[in-house]
Amino acid sequence: MNRSVGILLVGCSLAAAAAAAETAAERGQRVVHEALQALGGKAFLHMADRVETGRAYSFYREELAGLSVATIYTRYLPPVPGKLALRERDAFGKKQDSGALLFTENGAWEITFRGASPLPDLRYTNYQDAMLRNIFYILRQRLDEPGLAFYSQGSDIYQNRPVEIVDITDAANVTVTVYFDRSSKLPVRQVFKRRNPEYKDFDTEVSLFSKYRDVGGGAQWPLDIRRERNGEKIFELYSESVEINQDLKDDLFMLPSTVKMLPKGH
């Protein structure tokens, strides 16, 4: 055996031994922080707002139920442990004149030419729950949150690619399981379960992320996002452009003072 091969084998053995010495918590924390660096590190953390424009599809029982050009405006607020610190406005139509959805830390509304109607309580609650467990929101807003814990489930193969699987659990004992590509370190899949109040069982919510691009200053963001519930496709977003740090103003995330207020669920 020549000297260089011997050194390489020793190095591999030492790396394997070091990995084996990690606890599941240490490995989980390492994988999550590697993902943050892969997403751009400081550039990702300094993303104050984001504008995503593309085609949004909604599905019911695997059948296309809606299609629209969508522009999604998102702005981050100072983090509050256990609370959603984000505002989002989804505007529909090429000229953004086909209605909108508005989500804030205090409520959510559907806005049409008729006026603004508060969204049903369950829909708003589910939105908050899904956002709090979204891996990008966790990495941007929750990593310093007290009680947040990481637990590695080890490595596996997902769609013919090696992945690292990590459970992320918060102080309320709410868990999301995230699959990270072992090569790129980026999130490719997340899974969590939510209790269904109607059937008294659990819905399995899955999100898939792909087609990452540099959206400014080294920050990475997926252009293609797909969501499934209990194995059925419910939403897809194919972004044609994503821009960050656009200095989005407060009035974008407020109901117009002249808008007619409609009853909830109208």
C-alpha positions as CSV (number, residue, x, y, z in Angstrom):
1,M,0.0,0.0,0.0
2,N,1.5,3.4,-0.9
3,R,1.7,6.1,1.6
4,S,-1.1,8.4,0.2
5,V,-3.6,5.6,0.1
6,G,-2.8,4.7,3.6
7,I,-3.3,8.3,4.8
8,L,-6.6,8.4,3.0
9,L,-7.8,5.3,4.6
10,V,-6.8,6.4,8.0
11,G,-8.5,9.7,7.4
12,C,-11.7,8.0,6.4
13,S,-11.5,5.7,9.4
14,L,-11.1,8.7,11.7
15,A,-14.0,10.5,10.1
16,A,-16.2,7.5,10.5
17,A,-15.2,7.1,14.1
18,A,-16.0,10.7,14.8
19,A,-19.4,10.4,13.2
20,A,-20.1,7.3,15.2
21,A,-19.1,9.1,18.4
22,E,-21.9,11.7,17.8
23,T,-25.1,11.4,19.8
24,A,-28.3,11.5,17.9
25,A,-28.9,15.0,19.3
26,E,-25.5,16.2,18.2
27,R,-25.8,14.7,14.8
28,G,-29.3,16.2,14.4
29,Q,-28.0,19.6,15.4
30,R,-25.0,19.4,13.0
31,V,-27.2,18.4,10.0
32,V,-29.6,21.3,10.7
33,H,-26.8,23.8,11.0
34,E,-25.1,22.5,7.8
35,A,-28.5,23.1,6.1
36,L,-28.5,26.7,7.3
37,Q,-25.1,27.2,5.9
38,A,-26.1,25.6,2.6
39,L,-29.0,28.0,2.4
40,G,-26.6,30.9,2.6
41,G,-25.9,31.3,6.3
42,K,-25.9,35.0,7.1
43,A,-27.5,35.9,3.7
44,F,-30.4,33.6,4.5
45,L,-30.8,34.9,8.1
46,H,-30.7,38.5,6.8
47,M,-33.6,37.8,4.5
48,A,-36.1,40.5,5.7
49,D,-38.8,39.8,3.1
50,R,-39.4,37.8,-0.1
51,V,-41.5,38.1,-3.2
52,E,-42.3,34.8,-5.1
53,T,-44.1,35.0,-8.5
54,G,-45.3,32.0,-10.4
55,R,-48.0,29.5,-11.1
56,A,-50.0,28.1,-8.1
57,Y,-52.2,25.0,-8.4
58,S,-54.6,23.7,-5.9
59,F,-56.0,20.1,-5.9
60,Y,-59.0,18.3,-4.4
61,R,-58.8,14.5,-4.4
62,E,-55.9,14.7,-6.9
63,E,-58.0,16.6,-9.4
64,L,-57.0,20.2,-10.3
65,A,-59.3,22.5,-8.4
66,G,-57.7,25.9,-9.1
67,L,-54.9,27.5,-11.1
68,S,-53.7,31.1,-10.9
69,V,-50.7,33.3,-11.4
70,A,-49.7,34.1,-7.9
71,T,-47.5,36.7,-6.3
72,I,-46.6,35.8,-2.6
73,Y,-45.3,38.6,-0.5
74,T,-43.7,37.6,2.8
75,R,-42.1,39.7,5.5
76,Y,-40.5,38.5,8.7
77,L,-41.1,40.1,12.1
78,P,-38.9,39.9,15.3
79,P,-39.1,36.3,16.5
80,V,-41.5,35.5,19.4
81,P,-41.1,32.0,20.9
82,G,-44.1,29.8,20.1
83,K,-45.8,32.5,18.1
84,L,-45.9,33.2,14.4
85,A,-43.8,36.2,13.6
86,L,-44.5,36.7,9.9
87,R,-46.9,38.5,7.5
88,E,-47.9,37.1,4.1
89,R,-50.0,38.4,1.3
90,D,-51.0,36.2,-1.7
91,A,-52.2,38.2,-4.7
92,F,-53.7,36.4,-7.7
93,G,-53.9,37.2,-11.4
94,K,-51.3,38.6,-13.8
95,K,-52.3,42.1,-12.7
96,Q,-52.8,41.0,-9.1
97,D,-56.5,42.0,-9.5
98,S,-58.2,38.6,-9.0
99,G,-58.4,38.7,-5.2
100,A,-55.9,38.1,-2.4
101,L,-55.3,36.3,0.9
102,L,-53.8,38.2,3.8
103,F,-52.2,36.5,6.8
104,T,-50.8,38.4,9.8
105,E,-49.9,37.6,13.4
106,N,-53.4,38.8,14.4
107,G,-55.7,37.2,11.8
108,A,-56.3,36.3,8.1
109,W,-58.7,37.5,5.5
110,E,-59.8,36.8,1.9
111,I,-60.0,40.0,-0.2
112,T,-62.2,40.2,-3.3
113,F,-64.0,42.9,-5.2
114,R,-66.9,42.4,-2.7
115,G,-64.8,43.2,0.3
116,A,-62.7,41.4,3.0
117,S,-63.9,38.4,4.8
118,P,-62.1,36.8,7.8
119,L,-61.0,33.3,7.1
120,P,-62.5,30.5,9.1
121,D,-60.7,29.9,12.5
122,L,-59.6,26.4,11.5
123,R,-58.0,27.5,8.3
124,Y,-56.1,30.3,10.1
125,T,-55.0,27.9,12.9
126,N,-53.8,25.4,10.4
127,Y,-51.9,28.1,8.5
128,Q,-50.1,29.2,11.7
129,D,-49.4,25.5,12.6
130,A,-47.9,24.7,9.2
131,M,-45.8,27.9,9.1
132,L,-44.4,27.3,12.6
133,R,-43.3,23.8,11.5
134,N,-42.0,24.9,8.1
135,I,-38.2,24.1,8.0
136,F,-37.4,27.5,6.4
137,Y,-39.3,29.3,9.0
138,I,-37.6,27.3,11.7
139,L,-34.2,28.0,10.3
140,R,-34.9,31.7,9.8
141,Q,-36.9,32.4,13.0
142,R,-36.8,29.7,15.6
143,L,-33.2,28.3,15.9
144,D,-32.6,30.3,19.1
145,E,-35.9,29.4,20.6
146,P,-35.8,27.9,24.1
147,G,-36.6,24.2,24.2
148,L,-36.0,23.5,20.5
149,A,-34.4,20.1,20.2
150,F,-32.9,18.0,17.3
151,Y,-32.8,14.2,17.0
152,S,-31.2,12.4,14.1
153,Q,-33.0,9.4,12.8
154,G,-29.8,8.6,10.8
155,S,-29.4,8.3,7.0
156,D,-31.6,6.7,4.4
157,I,-32.4,6.8,0.6
158,Y,-35.2,9.0,-0.6
159,Q,-36.0,9.1,-4.3
160,N,-32.6,7.5,-5.1
161,R,-30.6,10.1,-3.2
162,P,-28.9,9.7,0.2
163,V,-30.6,11.8,2.9
164,E,-30.2,12.7,6.6
165,I,-33.4,12.6,8.6
166,V,-33.9,14.8,11.6
167,D,-36.7,15.3,14.0
168,I,-37.1,18.9,15.2
169,T,-39.2,19.3,18.4
170,D,-40.2,22.5,20.1
171,A,-40.9,23.2,23.8
172,A,-44.6,22.3,23.2
173,N,-43.5,18.8,22.1
174,V,-44.6,19.5,18.5
175,T,-42.4,17.7,16.0
176,V,-41.6,18.0,12.3
177,T,-39.4,15.4,10.5
178,V,-37.1,16.8,7.8
179,Y,-35.1,15.1,5.1
180,F,-31.8,16.8,4.1
181,D,-29.9,15.9,0.9
182,R,-26.6,14.5,2.1
183,S,-24.7,16.0,-0.9
184,S,-26.2,19.5,-1.1
185,K,-27.3,19.6,2.6
186,L,-30.5,21.3,1.6
187,P,-34.0,20.3,2.8
188,V,-35.9,18.2,0.3
189,R,-38.9,16.9,2.3
190,Q,-40.7,17.5,5.6
191,V,-43.4,15.6,7.3
192,F,-45.6,16.3,10.3
193,K,-48.9,15.1,11.7
194,R,-51.8,17.3,12.7
195,R,-55.0,16.2,14.5
196,N,-58.1,16.3,12.4
197,P,-60.9,17.8,14.6
198,E,-63.7,16.3,12.4
199,Y,-62.5,12.7,12.3
200,K,-60.6,12.7,15.6
201,D,-57.5,11.1,13.9
202,F,-54.3,12.6,12.4
203,D,-53.6,14.1,9.0
204,T,-50.1,13.6,7.6
205,E,-48.8,16.7,6.0
206,V,-45.9,16.5,3.6
207,S,-44.0,19.3,1.8
208,L,-41.4,18.7,-1.0
209,F,-38.8,21.2,-2.0
210,S,-36.7,21.3,-5.2
211,K,-35.1,23.5,-7.9
212,Y,-33.1,25.7,-5.5
213,R,-31.7,28.9,-6.8
214,D,-29.6,31.8,-5.5
215,V,-32.1,34.5,-4.8
216,G,-29.7,37.2,-3.7
217,G,-26.4,37.5,-1.9
218,G,-25.9,33.7,-1.7
219,A,-29.3,33.0,-0.1
220,Q,-30.9,29.8,-1.6
221,W,-34.7,29.2,-2.0
222,P,-36.7,26.4,-3.7
223,L,-38.6,27.5,-6.8
224,D,-40.8,24.3,-6.8
225,I,-42.8,23.5,-3.7
226,R,-45.4,20.7,-3.4
227,R,-47.7,19.9,-0.5
228,E,-49.6,16.6,0.1
229,R,-52.1,15.6,2.8
230,N,-52.6,11.9,3.5
231,G,-50.8,10.9,0.3
232,E,-52.9,13.2,-1.9
233,K,-51.5,16.3,-3.7
234,I,-53.2,19.5,-2.5
235,F,-50.9,22.4,-3.7
236,E,-48.1,23.1,-6.0
237,L,-46.1,26.4,-6.6
238,Y,-43.8,26.8,-9.5
239,S,-42.0,30.1,-9.0
240,E,-40.6,31.9,-12.1
241,S,-38.9,34.5,-10.0
242,V,-38.0,35.0,-6.3
243,E,-36.6,38.2,-5.0
244,I,-35.6,39.1,-1.4
245,N,-35.0,42.2,0.6
246,Q,-37.4,44.4,-1.4
247,D,-38.2,46.7,1.5
248,L,-41.9,45.7,1.5
249,K,-44.1,48.4,3.2
250,D,-46.6,48.0,6.0
251,D,-49.6,48.9,3.9
252,L,-49.0,45.8,1.8
253,F,-49.9,43.7,4.8
254,M,-52.9,45.8,6.0
255,L,-56.5,45.8,5.0
256,P,-57.3,49.0,3.0
257,S,-59.2,51.5,5.2
258,T,-61.9,51.7,2.5
259,V,-62.5,48.0,2.2
260,K,-66.0,46.6,3.0
261,M,-65.8,44.1,5.9
262,L,-67.8,41.0,5.3
263,P,-69.0,38.3,7.7
264,K,-66.5,35.4,8.4
265,G,-66.5,32.8,5.7
266,H,-68.6,34.9,3.3
